[in-house]
Each structure stands twice: as structure tokens, then as C-alpha cells.
Amino acid sequence: MNADGSAGVAVAATVGVRAGFLLPLALVMLGIGLVLTGIAVALIVRGANGTRPPQAGGIAPPDGGLPAPTVEASPVAAPASLPTHPRAVSPVALDARLDEPLSRWLWLVKWFLAIPHVIVLGFLWIAFSVVSVFAFFAILVTGRYPRGLFDFNLGVLRWTWRVSYYASSGGLGTDRYPPFSLDDEPDYPARLDIAYPGRLSRGLVLVKWWLLAIPHYLIVGLLVGGGSWAWTWARDTDGNGRLNILSGGLLGLLVLVAGLSLLFAGHYPRALFDLVAGLNRWVYRVIAYAALMTDVYPPFQLDEGGAEVPQGLPGPPPPPTLPPPVADDAVRPTGPTRVS
């Protein structure tokens, strides 16, 4: 400080360190990271593929290898106290067919090929929101969803589901390019249908799309986080704004694992496909409910599998019952009758 205690003393200091080992250390760490990444990918693919059950009857596998040995079925049956949970009754029917064989590498560029669809869907979803507002007031006054508006919004959801199934969190389950259409495409491996409601509750329309659907919004947010964007604004030490784009989600992670399995193993794990289809079924049930297209509350149930099972159909026939065994002394050989 100055002798008289006044301010004005300024000190500027620069400290630097020269370390020649930083570049080799960085290269070594990079190599270790690549090795660990390769091991992690191999473990993910192996875990996703699982162990394929051998085919009975000596049938040759689809890859042309040697036929698998015949494996006898286990005589132990599943306990009757653990029945399979039936599928939920829902007006939303989502179908997905695994369109094999699938390309190993095409999924890497599908997002680019789907850009025209994304552009069109951006405008369609704006119209979807406007139509939903008109439908809100129509239901509030008349108790009905105008059929023309319903068909348009259903077409937007169908188009979205086809593009999602082809290129993103829908599952990457087909290599067929989705059509530019709002109509149902029966020959496409991804289909969606929602039963048209005859009457809708005027009171529920006020609360179901925001209040009643909050629990499902939290779940869907975890599922489709990979397909949504979370925007946060922060400022650094210099006062400059910085925009962070955050993404994540269970569906995106599962579809990534499926893509890695296709890339390295050439196989889409069937169990993984069923899980992804079930999660997407949950998501579209919530979308249909929040878009006022049904009054049926989305069930908290994961209905796995690509095919939608129609309700009300009879189940599989019961196994045939065998007659009870006959005792040895109950059957006696009868010889010829002698007549005297």
C-alpha cells in the first residue's frame, strides 16, 4: 500500500507451467477411452441379443448353418397361480411389424432421409394444435368431436408414428420409406388407429388434458426424452448467454441399443423390439387422451409386442384332457363262448 494509506497499488502477475507430458498423456487417455467404448458396445450388443433358444425338430436356422439339435420340452408346467396379465382395453390400436431383414447401417442415416417428413410434420403439428383448440370448444358445447377434425388429427398421428418407426424412437423396425399420407396404409409395417367416440364428456374436457394426465406426462417425459428438447438459458462469467440443449430418455436409449445390435450383430433382438413397441403404445395412448380424442383413461400397463390384440376374441383352446387310466383288473380277456 502507499505510505499515506491511499489506494492505487496494482499488481499484475502471470504464472505459467510448461509440461511436455500432457500431449502423450492425452493420447494415452484417448486410447483407453476408445478401448473401453468398444468393450461397452460389445457388451451392450451381447446383452441385447441374449441367448437364442435352439429350434426343435432339426430345422435349419435362417442363416443357413447346421440344424439345431432337437430339445425335448420340459415336463414342468407354469403354475396356474401366475396367469398372464390380459391386455388393457383401449380405443388406441398401435401395430408394429418387424420388417426383417434390416440393413446394418441404414439406421445411421435414416434421420437425414426423414428430413422432408420432419419439415411437413412441423406444419401439420401446428395445424394439429389449432384443430385441437376448435375440438375443445366443440366438445364443450355439443359433447362430440367433429368427425372431420378427428380424422385429420388421427392422420397426423398416423404419419408421425410411421416416421418415428422408420427413423427414430419408434423402433427402427423397417427400412421402407414412409409414405407422405394422412390415410391409413394397410401394407406399411407401422399402423395406428383410434376408435371414433360417439359421445365425449363435457366436464372431462376441462381437466383431462392437463390435470388428470399429469401422472402420465411425468412417465412419458422419461420415455420420450430422447425425442424432445429441454431448453435452458445460462450466463457465463463474461455475461454472455449460453443455450443448452438437453436430451435423454429410455426409448432413445433402447433404440440406440437396437441400432448397435443391427450394426455389429446384424440382428434386432426380439425382446427389445417388443419392449420398444409397448412403450410407444403407452405414449400414443396418452397422446390420444390428452388430445381429447377419447375419454378412456390411459392404463398404467405395458402391453408389449408389435401386434395389437383385438379385445373380445376367444383365447387359445384349452389342452385336450386325457381319459383316466383304467386299472389292470378292470379289463379281462374274453375267450370264445362254448355252447353245450
C-alpha positions, 0 to 999 in steps of 0.5 A: 500500500502507499505510505499515506494509506491511499489506494492505487497499488496494482499488481499484475502477475502471470504464472505459467507451467510448461509440461511436455507430458500432457500431449502423450498423456492425452493420447494415452487417455484417448486410447483407453477411452476408445478401448473401453467404448468398444468393450461397452458396445460389445457388451451392450450388443451381447446383452441385447441379443441374449441367448437364442433358444435352439429350434426343435425338430432339426430345422435349419436356422435362417442363416443357413448353418447346421440344424439345431439339435432337437430339445425335448420340452420340459415336463414342468408346467407354469403354475396356474397361480401366475396367469398372464396379465390380459391386455388393457382395453383401449380405443388406441390400436398401435401395430408394429411389424418387424420388417426383417431383414434390416440393413446394418447401417441404414439406421445411421442415416435414416434421420437425414432421409426423414428430413422432408417428413420432419419439415411437413410434420412441423406444419401439420403439428401446428395445424394439429394444435389449432384443430385441437383448440376448435375440438375443445370448444366443440366438445364443450358445447355439443359433447362430440368431436367433429368427425372431420377434425378427428380424422385429420388429427388421427392422420397426423398421428398416423404419419408421425408414428410411421416416421418415428418407426422408420427413423427414430424412437419408434423402433427402427423396425423397417427400412421402407420409406414412409409414405407422405399420407394422412390415410391409413396404409394397410401394407406399411409395417407401422399402423395406428388407429383410434376408435371414433367416440360417439359421445365425449364428456363435457366436464372431462374436457376441462381437466383431462388434458392437463390435470388428470394426465399429469401422472402420465406426462411425468412417465412419458417425459422419461420415455420420450426424452430422447425425442424432445428438447429441454431448453435452458438459458445460462450466463457465463462469467463474461455475461454472455448467454449460453443455450443448452440443449438437453436430451435423454430418455429410455426409448432413445436409449433402447433404440440406440441399443437396437441400432448397435445390435443391427450394426455389429450383430446384424440382428434386432433382438426380439425382446427389445423390439417388443419392449420398444413397441409397448412403450410407444403404445403407452405414449400414443395412448396418452397422446390420444387422451390428452388430445381429447380424442377419447375419454378412456383413461390411459392404463398404467400397463405395458402391453408389449409386442408389435401386434395389437390384440383385438379385445373380445376374441376367444383365447387359445383352446384349452389342452385336450384332457386325457381319459383316466387310466383304467386299472389292470383288473378292470379289463379281462380277456374274453375267450370264445363262448362254448355252447353245450 
